[in-house]
Amino acid sequence: MTARGFLNELADLYGVATSYTDYQGAHVEVSDDTLVKILRALGVDLGQINNTTESSDTLDLDSATSHPSDDIIQRAIARFHDDEFSRSLPPSVVAVEGDEVVFPVHVHDGSPALVHIELEDGTTREVSQVENWTPPRDIDGITWGEASFKLPADLPLGWHKLHLSSNQCSAECGLIITPARLSTADKYLKSPRTGVMAQIYSVRSTLSWGMGDFNDLGNLASVVAQDGADFLLINPMHAAEPLPPTEDSPYLPTTRRFINPIYIRVEDIPEFNQLPVDLRDDVAEMAEEFRERNLSSEIIERNDLYAAKLQVLHAIFDMPRCGDRETDFAHFVQREGQGLIDFATWCADREIAQSESAHSTKPDRDELTMFYMWLQWLCDEQLAAAQKRAVDAGMSIGIMADLAVGVHPGGADAQNLSHVLAPDASVGAPPDGYNQQGQDWSQPPWHPLRLAEEGYIPWRNLLRTVLRHSGGIRVDHVLGLFRLFVMPRMQSPATGTYIRFDHNALVGILALEAELADAVVIGEDLGTFEPWVQDALAQRGIMGTSILWFEHSPSQPGPRRQDEYRPLALTSVTTHDLPPTAGYLEGEHIALRERLGVLTTDPASEDAEDLQWQAEILNTAAAVGALPAREYIGLARDERGELGELLQGLHTFVAHTPSALTCVSLVDMVGEKRAQNQPGTTKDLYPNWCMPLCDAEGNPVLIESLRENELYNRVAQASKRD
């Protein structure tokens, strides 16, 4: 075998792709350099870079340019197989209900292997042994044998454990039984529903402190429910940094398990009214200054706003809590367990470090840790109140949460969950038609094996938080549950490759937690992916995502026809990674990329091609009566009709697709043109995630005035399902 052949074999063992197909269908061969660096990032011992020694010390990946010797690679392959054969139990066993899964156990050759199941409720079940004629193997002077056992077919859904005992040795691992198919979308297949998507920080009321908060979330849900919305899909509410300056992007959080306190409405905290009168007067004066921003179209500035909120929150924290509330807080802390303590301690340490750098009085660490746990309790309370308002307003789903792909490389999860992450790799996206330079999202991926060895508990814990007060969840880049595009940290996305995950485990656990929470799941299955992935998700009851502008007909050249849209999907005209439809129709997605210097093709050619595609989509909508019957091909952008007519027609088209759920973006309902986010850029290029809700003329739109907006009413009416 060639040197490359040995490296490919090793990479395959660890789920690292040695080649892939790009967005144009071209074959991409991954470089030796990338494979070596990603394998090292997964903890594979490949010796020193210069090939002269074999130390497993931490290495500088940026200097890792030479190829390990064939001998080192072959020994790494042998070590992998030895580790697998001397592993008493699998890292975890994740099975589908009703399946009689067979799994291996390893004991010293000739020793007994006694296996039983401890169910989640504390009862036990026996496991039957089946034939296994695998010969014993000698590993480091110990002869190991293999036996196989079969799970009963009637195990209940849930989180159980497998136990093995063999002479004086024992082992255990997680046993997770997942639903064959998530059932929560079935009723919407029979009775389709629509909803609204919004970036909550951008949606303000007269009482906001310059950006949207939890009270605004409940308020907005109750408003759009009056116009037929059954859910409100929002941006991720994951926590950012505990102190200013904070990350603007909701998709680059410090943790995915806990919530961002910047959304707390301080006046809604019961203990707020216990503040001294003079302090409440000061807060009212401060709040009034921030409320002036609600009437501005300028970008949202979070840092001074959050600093002010934290000052007030510290004062409220010092107020006594009544017995019932103190008990509720204690129950919350107990339920969240060590994960909450670790996160709050991390936050406290950041504040202490900041105070030391500012030469101010050092805060008490234990008191600060309690403060940050208390903030999470408030977030939990206010998010629960928002969901209750949504449901009380008549929504069948209510709030639909959004789960980001990963976390900030310098954040709380990166530290507290470092044992199940691969910090020397960075998640992103390969070059594609939308961003021809590729994308580096900077997030460390899960380490597939270490996550399994932890029984997938970190994955379960974050899902439970996101699902606790929502009737649905959108999983951003759901393809990441199958494979993630990663690159060696601080390198170009062009040097990346994919790492493979146990999708049966990750998707199965997602389905299990959603079933337990009675929540629908939307998988954002856009981008470069293998075709079977959508089928695999659909088989598990996970809904897909269809965006009007991206959909091609499976039966003929051109756009997808109305009756060809997937039933098990959430369909919308646009997404948060595109300009609002009003801007998109004007070609803002091309003009913006040209201004920012991230467009690598000829702008005029790109614009002409896009104008043609838009015309084909408008013709498709006109063919079913959603738009006036005219030939749109050949028309200039300003010759295609009034903007409101186009917006109304496109949403009418989407509303009459067979998709179980459809969605309209709030920015489309008011005619906003500015993009919330331009993928692949940072704040020095574009103010991502900072745009307040405005109308077509750039005037700010508040929640109280939504139903007075003519375009809002037209689009809301067009979006209703029959």
C-alpha positions as MATLAB code, in Angstrom:
seq = 'MTARGFLNELADLYGVATSYTDYQGAHVEVSDDTLVKILRALGVDLGQINNTTESSDTLDLDSATSHPSDDIIQRAIARFHDDEFSRSLPPSVVAVEGDEVVFPVHVHDGSPALVHIELEDGTTREVSQVENWTPPRDIDGITWGEASFKLPADLPLGWHKLHLSSNQCSAECGLIITPARLSTADKYLKSPRTGVMAQIYSVRSTLSWGMGDFNDLGNLASVVAQDGADFLLINPMHAAEPLPPTEDSPYLPTTRRFINPIYIRVEDIPEFNQLPVDLRDDVAEMAEEFRERNLSSEIIERNDLYAAKLQVLHAIFDMPRCGDRETDFAHFVQREGQGLIDFATWCADREIAQSESAHSTKPDRDELTMFYMWLQWLCDEQLAAAQKRAVDAGMSIGIMADLAVGVHPGGADAQNLSHVLAPDASVGAPPDGYNQQGQDWSQPPWHPLRLAEEGYIPWRNLLRTVLRHSGGIRVDHVLGLFRLFVMPRMQSPATGTYIRFDHNALVGILALEAELADAVVIGEDLGTFEPWVQDALAQRGIMGTSILWFEHSPSQPGPRRQDEYRPLALTSVTTHDLPPTAGYLEGEHIALRERLGVLTTDPASEDAEDLQWQAEILNTAAAVGALPAREYIGLARDERGELGELLQGLHTFVAHTPSALTCVSLVDMVGEKRAQNQPGTTKDLYPNWCMPLCDAEGNPVLIESLRENELYNRVAQASKRD';
ca = [
       0.000    0.000    0.000;
       1.194    3.532   -0.753;
       1.921    6.082    1.933;
      -1.275    7.901    0.975;
      -3.160    4.624    1.215;
      -2.103    4.122    4.850;
      -3.051    7.700    5.691;
      -6.449    7.275    4.000;
      -7.060    4.087    5.997;
      -6.278    5.840    9.272;
      -8.404    8.856    8.378;
     -11.341    6.609    7.538;
     -11.110    4.890   10.930;
     -11.572    8.262   12.620;
     -14.296    9.480   10.244;
     -12.113   12.033    8.434;
     -12.965   12.379    4.747;
     -10.022   11.966    2.374;
     -11.977   13.521   -0.495;
     -15.350   15.121   -1.111;
     -17.574   16.491   -3.856;
     -17.915   20.270   -3.995;
     -21.012   22.329   -4.783;
     -20.322   22.109   -8.526;
     -19.996   18.331   -8.462;
     -16.206   18.366   -8.766;
     -14.037   15.869   -6.894;
     -11.787   17.463   -4.233;
      -8.838   15.458   -2.925;
      -7.926   16.449    0.629;
      -4.240   17.185    1.170;
      -1.983   15.043    3.352;
      -1.284   18.132    5.431;
      -4.975   18.629    6.234;
      -5.538   14.968    7.077;
      -2.588   14.904    9.461;
      -3.667   18.108   11.202;
      -7.283   17.034   11.617;
      -6.225   13.611   12.909;
      -3.989   15.336   15.431;
      -6.904   17.590   16.380;
      -8.847   14.392   17.167;
      -6.071   13.264   19.467;
      -4.426   10.716   17.183;
      -0.765   10.248   18.129;
       1.262   10.688   14.953;
       4.581   11.512   16.552;
       6.527   14.717   16.204;
       6.242   16.760   13.039;
       9.818   16.102   11.943;
       9.164   12.332   11.962;
      12.176   11.670   14.208;
      10.360   11.058   17.486;
       6.952    9.867   18.489;
       5.998   12.099   21.381;
       2.300   12.804   21.865;
       3.009   16.242   23.328;
       0.767   19.088   22.207;
       1.963   20.290   18.811;
       1.708   23.560   16.967;
      -0.685   22.714   14.147;
       0.352   25.774   12.176;
       3.830   24.268   11.801;
       2.562   20.780   10.993;
       3.638   20.546    7.385;
       5.542   17.263    7.081;
       4.106   13.802    6.655;
       4.464   11.206    9.453;
       6.320    8.077    8.426;
       4.434    5.042    7.128;
       5.567    3.153   10.209;
       4.010    5.715   12.552;
       0.748    5.692   10.596;
       0.565    1.880   10.547;
       1.150    1.767   14.290;
      -1.657    4.311   14.765;
      -3.935    2.025   12.714;
      -2.974   -0.981   14.831;
      -3.453    1.028   18.020;
      -6.982    1.977   16.943;
      -7.954   -1.664   16.434;
      -6.301   -2.711   19.700;
      -8.175   -0.009   21.613;
     -11.477   -1.132   20.105;
     -10.890   -4.815   20.919;
      -9.843   -4.118   24.496;
     -12.823   -1.835   25.172;
     -15.124   -3.688   27.590;
     -18.334   -2.072   26.327;
     -19.037    0.228   23.372;
     -18.673    3.954   24.137;
     -22.490    4.112   24.037;
     -25.291    2.097   22.506;
     -27.967    4.165   20.762;
     -30.808    2.095   19.343;
     -34.188    2.609   17.720;
     -37.212    1.332   19.622;
     -38.158   -2.160   18.502;
     -34.735   -2.993   17.077;
     -32.907   -5.991   18.542;
     -29.493   -4.377   18.310;
     -26.467   -6.638   18.716;
     -23.404   -5.131   20.400;
     -19.966   -6.510   21.318;
     -18.325   -6.803   24.733;
     -14.701   -7.637   25.448;
     -13.320   -9.487   28.461;
     -10.167  -11.379   29.240;
     -10.330  -14.569   27.207;
     -12.076  -17.335   29.125;
     -13.658  -14.975   31.673;
     -17.436  -14.754   32.053;
     -19.379  -11.824   30.581;
     -22.510  -10.945   32.540;
     -24.572   -8.125   31.047;
     -27.795   -6.499   32.201;
     -29.754   -3.287   31.545;
     -30.576   -0.711   34.183;
     -33.650    1.153   32.942;
     -34.206    4.842   33.560;
     -36.831    4.019   36.205;
     -34.346    1.902   38.184;
     -35.654   -1.530   37.154;
     -33.453   -4.051   35.366;
     -33.734   -6.189   32.254;
     -31.705   -9.155   31.065;
     -29.762   -9.248   27.787;
     -29.438  -12.418   25.719;
     -26.088  -13.594   24.377;
     -25.756  -14.540   20.711;
     -23.069  -16.416   18.821;
     -19.775  -14.727   18.123;
     -16.866  -16.711   16.682;
     -14.364  -13.858   16.578;
     -10.970  -15.313   17.603;
      -9.218  -13.961   20.725;
      -6.433  -11.395   20.360;
      -3.297  -10.716   22.350;
      -2.912   -7.019   23.192;
       0.035   -5.897   25.295;
       0.394   -9.333   26.843;
      -3.325   -9.795   27.666;
      -5.544  -12.124   25.655;
      -8.934  -10.575   24.995;
     -12.061  -12.325   23.820;
     -15.214  -10.954   22.247;
     -18.839  -11.837   22.939;
     -22.048  -10.431   21.464;
     -25.333   -9.595   23.157;
     -28.734   -8.634   21.781;
     -31.072   -5.995   23.174;
     -34.723   -6.922   23.856;
     -37.110   -5.466   21.266;
     -39.528   -4.009   23.829;
     -37.285   -1.550   25.666;
     -38.970    1.788   26.466;
     -37.812    5.118   25.084;
     -35.312    6.813   27.320;
     -31.878    7.013   28.879;
     -30.775    3.672   30.303;
     -27.472    1.974   31.150;
     -25.699   -1.225   30.177;
     -23.693   -2.998   32.889;
     -20.992   -5.603   32.357;
     -19.309   -7.657   35.065;
     -16.509  -10.138   34.501;
     -14.743  -11.620   37.523;
     -13.431   -8.615   39.445;
     -13.866   -6.260   36.474;
     -16.942   -4.164   35.705;
     -17.980   -1.509   33.188;
     -21.018    0.488   32.181;
     -22.092    2.627   29.238;
     -25.105    4.598   28.129;
     -28.016    2.868   26.416;
     -30.358    5.309   24.693;
     -33.562    4.060   23.055;
     -34.839    6.540   20.487;
     -38.134    6.734   18.572;
     -38.259    5.176   15.128;
     -39.999    8.346   13.980;
     -40.745   11.637   15.671;
     -44.533   11.954   15.654;
     -44.977   15.643   16.391;
     -45.147   16.818   12.753;
     -47.895   14.386   11.762;
     -50.795   16.663   12.692;
     -49.350   19.454   10.554;
     -49.089   17.159    7.560;
     -52.855   16.767    7.888;
     -53.553   20.378    8.817;
     -50.787   22.736    7.580;
     -49.911   25.832    9.571;
     -47.968   29.041    9.078;
     -45.762   31.129   11.295;
     -43.513   34.177   11.479;
     -39.731   34.309   11.829;
     -38.017   37.210   13.564;
     -34.705   38.287   15.051;
     -35.903   39.163   18.541;
     -33.131   41.641   19.328;
     -34.319   43.669   16.305;
     -38.012   43.793   17.288;
     -38.754   46.546   19.771;
     -41.720   47.996   21.603;
     -42.198   51.345   23.294;
     -40.861   49.834   26.539;
     -37.747   48.136   25.130;
     -34.307   49.306   26.191;
     -33.177   49.798   22.602;
     -33.404   46.115   21.619;
     -35.985   43.359   21.892;
     -36.322   41.338   25.082;
     -38.321   38.451   26.554;
     -41.363   40.640   27.132;
     -41.220   41.753   23.510;
     -40.995   38.103   22.486;
     -44.276   37.288   24.208;
     -45.838   40.505   22.962;
     -44.839   39.822   19.353;
     -46.140   36.255   19.551;
     -49.531   37.446   20.776;
     -49.722   40.014   17.939;
     -48.826   37.728   15.028;
     -51.095   35.023   16.457;
     -54.020   37.333   15.751;
     -53.121   37.137   12.065;
     -52.975   33.361   11.842;
     -49.437   32.555   12.968;
     -49.145   29.264   14.856;
     -45.501   29.733   15.740;
     -42.826   32.382   16.074;
     -39.415   31.203   14.881;
     -36.711   33.214   16.625;
     -32.937   33.565   16.552;
     -30.868   31.492   19.008;
     -31.172   32.846   22.543;
     -27.920   31.213   23.690;
     -25.732   33.109   26.131;
     -23.003   35.407   24.877;
     -20.151   36.739   27.023;
     -21.210   37.486   30.620;
     -19.958   41.081   30.423;
     -19.540   43.691   27.705;
     -18.114   43.639   25.129;
     -20.330   40.836   23.866;
     -20.546   38.957   20.594;
     -23.365   40.252   18.388;
     -23.931   37.009   16.510;
     -26.519   34.701   18.106;
     -24.837   31.919   16.127;
     -21.499   32.288   17.922;
     -22.524   31.885   21.572;
     -20.358   31.182   24.569;
     -22.668   28.265   25.415;
     -25.610   26.608   23.700;
     -27.061   25.216   26.909;
     -27.757   28.469   28.740;
     -29.552   31.689   27.834;
     -28.485   35.270   27.157;
     -29.434   37.547   30.102;
     -29.349   40.588   27.823;
     -32.964   39.695   26.937;
     -34.206   40.049   30.545;
     -36.861   42.739   31.063;
     -35.695   44.053   34.434;
     -39.041   45.671   35.267;
     -40.721   42.220   35.055;
     -38.631   40.774   37.897;
     -40.873   40.658   41.013;
     -38.056   41.872   43.269;
     -37.627   44.981   41.098;
     -40.417   46.624   43.073;
     -38.439   46.145   46.301;
     -35.693   48.477   45.126;
     -35.548   51.778   47.022;
     -37.694   54.468   45.439;
     -34.725   56.663   44.537;
     -33.012   53.727   42.803;
     -36.161   52.879   40.866;
     -36.329   56.509   39.773;
     -32.739   56.268   38.550;
     -33.584   53.093   36.625;
     -36.625   54.766   35.069;
     -34.481   57.671   33.919;
     -31.870   55.311   32.499;
     -34.547   53.239   30.748;
     -36.035   56.343   29.158;
     -32.693   57.199   27.583;
     -32.397   53.719   26.093;
     -36.015   53.834   24.890;
     -35.172   56.797   22.686;
     -33.209   54.318   20.572;
     -36.412   52.430   19.768;
     -37.275   55.272   17.412;
     -33.927   55.127   15.605;
     -32.962   53.088   12.567;
     -29.301   53.107   13.601;
     -27.638   49.775   14.299;
     -28.242   48.219   17.701;
     -25.449   48.804   20.205;
     -25.571   46.098   22.844;
     -22.648   46.843   25.119;
     -23.724   49.961   27.025;
     -27.276   48.631   27.178;
     -26.107   45.341   28.705;
     -23.773   47.098   31.124;
     -26.711   49.158   32.389;
     -28.929   46.092   32.745;
     -26.243   44.241   34.686;
     -25.900   47.179   37.068;
     -29.633   47.056   37.792;
     -29.658   43.257   37.985;
     -26.921   43.269   40.623;
     -29.038   45.653   42.697;
     -32.144   43.467   42.317;
     -30.135   40.356   43.229;
     -29.423   41.919   46.617;
     -33.149   42.225   47.360;
     -34.734   39.473   49.518;
     -36.832   36.848   47.745;
     -40.034   35.517   49.250;
     -40.064   31.896   50.417;
     -41.746   30.461   47.314;
     -39.378   32.212   44.937;
     -36.344   31.199   46.935;
     -37.591   27.607   46.800;
     -38.147   27.838   43.042;
     -34.628   29.179   42.560;
     -33.174   26.349   44.633;
     -35.115   23.794   42.572;
     -33.817   25.356   39.371;
     -30.216   25.141   40.549;
     -30.705   21.536   41.628;
     -32.283   20.570   38.292;
     -29.533   22.140   36.201;
     -26.821   20.594   38.359;
     -23.097   20.800   37.778;
     -23.469   22.222   34.284;
     -25.062   25.387   35.670;
     -22.442   25.673   38.398;
     -19.635   25.312   35.865;
     -21.145   27.926   33.549;
     -21.850   30.411   36.347;
     -18.350   29.916   37.756;
     -16.875   30.597   34.322;
     -18.928   33.809   34.136;
     -17.803   34.815   37.626;
     -14.172   34.243   36.718;
     -14.549   36.483   33.662;
     -15.955   39.274   35.823;
     -13.191   38.860   38.397;
     -10.555   38.988   35.662;
     -12.123   42.157   34.279;
     -12.162   43.805   37.694;
      -8.508   42.916   38.236;
      -7.501   44.408   34.886;
      -9.396   47.569   35.810;
      -7.731   47.619   39.269;
     -11.118   47.705   40.971;
     -12.299   45.828   44.057;
     -12.197   42.072   43.509;
     -15.737   40.607   43.769;
     -16.537   37.555   45.889;
     -16.347   34.491   43.593;
     -19.052   32.444   45.334;
     -21.446   35.387   45.409;
     -20.827   36.101   41.726;
     -21.375   32.465   40.834;
     -24.734   32.571   42.594;
     -25.580   35.788   40.754;
     -24.991   34.199   37.353;
     -27.060   31.150   38.316;
     -29.819   33.552   39.374;
     -29.654   35.267   35.986;
     -30.274   31.925   34.292;
     -33.278   31.345   36.537;
     -34.696   34.725   35.486;
     -34.131   33.872   31.820;
     -35.926   30.572   32.329;
     -38.868   32.324   34.025;
     -39.258   35.044   31.422;
     -38.881   32.659   28.481;
     -41.551   30.427   30.031;
     -43.832   33.456   30.366;
     -43.310   34.336   26.694;
     -44.209   30.799   25.598;
     -47.332   30.904   27.773;
     -48.423   34.157   26.117;
     -47.891   32.578   22.699;
     -49.976   29.527   23.535;
     -52.646   31.579   25.317;
     -52.933   33.701   22.146;
     -53.922   30.568   20.226;
     -50.637   29.324   18.796;
     -50.474   25.536   18.511;
     -46.649   25.521   18.548;
     -45.762   28.841   20.100;
     -42.118   29.785   20.214;
     -39.861   27.853   17.863;
     -36.305   28.023   19.144;
     -33.169   27.977   17.043;
     -30.103   25.868   17.842;
     -26.761   27.213   16.658;
     -24.182   24.899   15.077;
     -21.526   25.426   17.723;
     -19.899   27.750   20.223;
     -17.268   30.454   20.476;
     -13.745   28.985   20.690;
     -13.016   31.136   23.748;
     -16.354   30.619   25.470;
     -17.734   28.707   28.427;
     -18.556   25.521   26.533;
     -15.129   25.526   24.901;
     -13.665   25.355   28.416;
     -16.244   23.324   30.331;
     -16.875   20.833   27.517;
     -13.313   20.748   26.184;
     -13.155   17.012   26.936;
     -15.809   16.343   24.260;
     -14.642   18.938   21.699;
     -11.782   19.136   19.191;
     -10.457   22.671   19.828;
      -7.671   22.545   17.217;
     -10.231   22.217   14.426;
     -12.652   24.895   13.277;
     -16.112   24.362   11.799;
     -17.124   26.171    8.639;
     -18.340   25.659    5.096;
     -16.486   24.822    1.883;
     -16.418   27.324   -0.986;
     -19.814   27.427   -2.696;
     -21.866   29.561   -5.027;
     -22.957   31.916   -2.269;
     -19.541   32.394   -0.682;
     -16.821   31.383   -3.087;
     -14.062   31.757   -0.504;
     -15.649   29.330    1.934;
     -16.468   30.135    5.544;
     -14.653   29.709    8.850;
     -17.136   29.868   11.713;
     -14.292   29.400   14.245;
     -16.323   26.939   16.326;
     -14.688   23.777   17.719;
     -16.613   20.651   16.642;
     -17.751   17.790   18.832;
     -15.154   15.056   19.189;
     -17.216   12.084   17.891;
     -15.677    9.377   20.091;
     -15.394   11.404   23.281;
     -18.994   12.573   22.979;
     -20.099    8.935   22.684;
     -17.948    8.006   25.681;
     -19.819   10.648   27.681;
     -23.068    8.904   26.764;
     -24.124   11.923   24.645;
     -25.158   13.667   27.871;
     -23.805   17.106   26.768;
     -25.943   16.860   23.604;
     -28.985   15.874   25.643;
     -28.497   18.660   28.194;
     -28.402   21.487   25.679;
     -31.408   20.081   23.798;
     -33.438   19.992   26.996;
     -32.742   23.643   27.736;
     -33.686   24.766   24.235;
     -36.842   22.623   24.201;
     -38.030   23.407   27.726;
     -40.051   26.497   26.808;
     -40.684   26.044   23.097;
     -43.016   24.048   20.925;
     -40.422   23.521   18.227;
     -36.772   23.763   17.404;
     -34.927   24.691   14.236;
     -31.530   23.022   14.053;
     -29.163   25.264   12.146;
     -27.056   23.304    9.646;
     -28.652   19.996   10.641;
     -26.247   18.338    8.211;
     -23.704   18.795   10.982;
     -25.331   15.862   12.766;
     -24.073   13.727    9.874;
     -20.807   15.423    9.036;
     -19.144   18.784    9.606;
     -16.789   20.650    7.343;
     -13.737   21.499    9.419;
     -10.365   23.038    8.793;
      -7.201   23.211   10.867;
      -7.651   26.214   13.132;
      -6.524   29.522   11.606;
      -6.285   28.059    8.106;
      -8.289   28.795    4.965;
     -11.587   26.928    4.414;
     -10.036   25.780    1.130;
      -7.832   23.479    3.228;
     -10.740   21.821    5.007;
     -12.417   18.443    4.927;
     -15.369   16.677    6.538;
     -15.485   14.673    9.742;
     -18.210   12.081   10.125;
     -20.536   11.641   13.106;
     -22.815    8.833   14.226;
     -25.951   10.434   12.811;
     -28.152    7.604   14.061;
     -27.136    8.623   17.564;
     -27.274   12.425   17.202;
     -30.479   12.503   15.129;
     -32.038    9.773   17.251;
     -31.388   11.658   20.484;
     -32.755   14.848   18.904;
     -35.927   12.936   17.997;
     -36.119   11.417   21.497;
     -35.860   14.740   23.325;
     -38.318   16.399   20.935;
     -40.793   13.546   21.391;
     -40.516   13.866   25.176;
     -41.047   17.636   24.883;
     -43.867   17.306   22.299;
     -41.981   19.635   19.965;
     -41.580   19.725   16.185;
     -38.071   19.701   14.746;
     -36.965   21.626   11.669;
     -33.644   20.669   10.133;
     -31.979   23.446    8.149;
     -30.808   21.114    5.388;
     -29.425   23.694    2.961;
     -25.988   23.754    1.376;
     -23.707   21.000    0.136;
     -24.890   17.571    1.265;
     -25.345   14.006    0.104;
     -28.880   13.385   -1.234;
     -29.639   10.477    1.122;
     -29.360   12.799    4.123;
     -32.768   14.390    3.502;
     -34.339   10.942    3.240;
     -32.722    9.863    6.500;
     -34.086   12.930    8.291;
     -37.564   12.465    6.843;
     -37.630    8.830    7.943;
     -37.043   10.011   11.516;
     -39.809   12.632   11.330;
     -37.420   15.600   11.121;
     -38.788   18.330    8.867;
     -36.574   19.841    6.190;
     -36.186   23.449    5.069;
     -37.137   24.822    1.656;
     -36.246   28.365    0.610;
     -38.062   29.633   -2.486;
     -34.963   31.120   -4.111;
     -32.948   27.897   -3.729;
     -35.489   25.339   -4.926;
     -35.075   23.605   -8.301;
     -37.649   21.317   -9.854;
     -36.841   17.609   -9.526;
     -38.717   16.842  -12.756;
     -37.717   19.568  -15.219;
     -35.275   22.454  -15.625;
     -36.186   25.569  -13.681;
     -37.718   26.427  -10.313;
     -39.623   23.927   -8.194;
     -43.329   23.963   -9.026;
     -45.815   24.622   -6.269;
     -47.004   21.019   -5.998;
     -43.421   19.683   -5.898;
     -42.500   21.137   -2.517;
     -41.799   18.618    0.240;
     -44.716   17.991    2.601;
     -42.415   17.296    5.563;
     -40.743   20.701    5.485;
     -40.821   24.295    6.635;
     -41.027   26.412    3.475;
     -40.397   30.140    3.272;
     -39.447   32.761    0.721;
     -36.227   33.779    2.450;
     -33.870   33.097    5.352;
     -31.840   35.199    7.777;
     -28.695   34.674    5.691;
     -30.232   36.523    2.731;
     -31.381   40.123    2.453;
     -35.125   40.554    3.055;
     -37.189   39.797   -0.041;
     -37.597   43.484   -0.857;
     -33.815   43.827   -0.986;
     -33.316   40.477   -2.701;
     -35.667   41.446   -5.525;
     -33.497   44.522   -6.059;
     -30.315   42.427   -6.212;
     -28.996   43.517   -2.834;
     -27.483   40.068   -2.197;
     -25.131   40.701   -5.138;
     -24.530   44.408   -4.613;
     -23.708   43.897   -0.937;
     -21.163   41.161   -1.616;
     -19.559   43.328   -4.297;
     -19.292   46.267   -1.890;
     -17.750   44.029    0.759;
     -15.285   42.405   -1.616;
     -16.472   38.841   -1.090;
     -17.849   38.365   -4.610;
     -15.356   36.518   -6.809;
     -17.416   36.531  -10.036;
     -18.275   39.338  -12.423;
     -21.055   41.424  -10.806;
     -22.834   42.173  -14.075;
     -22.888   38.508  -15.083;
     -24.027   37.479  -11.621;
     -26.797   40.087  -11.669;
     -28.013   39.042  -15.128;
     -28.082   35.388  -14.112;
     -29.928   36.229  -10.913;
     -32.473   38.421  -12.713;
     -33.198   35.512  -15.058;
     -33.667   33.103  -12.143;
     -35.958   35.518  -10.309;
     -38.031   35.906  -13.464;
     -38.410   32.137  -13.757;
     -39.628   31.967  -10.152;
     -42.062   34.842  -10.714;
     -43.364   33.053  -13.812;
     -43.851   29.889  -11.738;
     -45.859   31.872   -9.195;
     -47.896   33.541  -11.938;
     -48.680   30.152  -13.482;
     -50.735   29.208  -10.399;
     -52.397   32.610  -10.035;
     -50.262   33.897   -7.168;
     -49.041   36.823   -9.313;
     -50.544   38.655  -12.305;
     -50.247   36.639  -15.512;
     -47.381   38.211  -17.420;
     -44.041   37.155  -18.842;
     -41.414   38.246  -16.309;
     -38.381   37.117  -18.273;
     -36.794   40.119  -19.986;
     -38.292   42.688  -17.611;
     -36.026   44.999  -15.668;
     -36.279   44.876  -11.886;
     -38.451   47.997  -11.760;
     -40.784   46.732  -14.502;
     -42.073   43.641  -12.677;
     -44.772   45.293  -10.611;
     -45.273   47.081   -7.323;
     -43.151   45.742   -4.449;
     -46.136   44.962   -2.243;
     -47.736   43.007   -5.084;
     -44.588   40.901   -5.540;
     -44.240   40.254   -1.810;
     -47.904   39.326   -1.526;
     -47.728   37.040   -4.547;
     -44.609   35.154   -3.489;
     -46.054   34.482   -0.048;
     -49.354   33.392   -1.583;
     -47.389   30.906   -3.676;
     -45.575   29.531   -0.612;
     -48.783   29.333    1.433;
     -50.328   26.976   -1.133;
     -47.458   24.515   -1.275;
     -48.040   21.100    0.340;
     -45.477   21.819    3.069;
     -46.715   21.091    6.584;
     -45.347   24.406    7.837;
     -44.697   27.669    6.040;
     -43.133   30.795    7.404;
     -42.944   34.490    6.588;
     -40.105   36.690    7.748;
     -41.173   39.709    9.773;
     -38.802   41.897    7.733;
     -40.761   40.922    4.609;
     -44.007   41.946    6.282;
     -42.807   45.529    6.687;
     -40.683   45.919    3.529;
     -37.254   46.061    5.178;
     -34.371   45.832    2.669;
     -31.232   45.609    4.800;
     -29.700   42.184    5.457;
     -29.491   40.985    9.035;
     -26.391   38.969    8.206;
     -23.873   38.618    5.411;
     -22.247   35.182    5.819;
     -18.482   35.102    5.776;
     -18.040   38.666    7.052;
     -17.185   40.183   10.410;
     -18.275   43.419   12.027;
     -15.420   45.385   10.503;
     -17.036   44.722    7.107;
     -20.757   44.627    7.901;
     -22.862   45.171   11.075;
     -24.237   41.620   11.194;
     -27.038   40.931   13.678;
     -27.415   44.604   14.580;
     -30.189   45.838   12.274;
     -33.380   47.030   13.991;
     -36.718   46.308   12.317;
     -37.507   49.059    9.803;
     -39.861   49.548    6.876;
     -39.030   50.102    3.199;
     -38.314   53.795    3.841;
     -35.935   52.999    6.700;
     -38.346   54.050    9.452;
     -38.251   51.946   12.649;
     -41.282   49.713   13.195;
     -42.439   48.926   16.739;
     -44.550   45.965   17.804;
     -47.457   48.231   18.745;
     -47.675   49.594   15.200;
     -47.351   46.326   13.270;
     -51.045   45.797   12.634;
     -51.365   49.387   11.428;
     -48.858   48.703    8.663;
     -50.582   48.106    5.315;
     -47.879   45.829    3.930;
     -47.876   43.782    7.139;
     -51.580   43.116    6.732;
     -51.282   42.269    3.026;
     -48.464   39.779    3.548;
     -50.075   38.306    6.657;
     -53.273   37.690    4.712;
     -51.351   36.175    1.792;
     -49.484   33.830    4.143;
     -52.575   32.227    5.690;
     -53.105   28.538    4.942;
     -56.391   27.283    3.527;
];
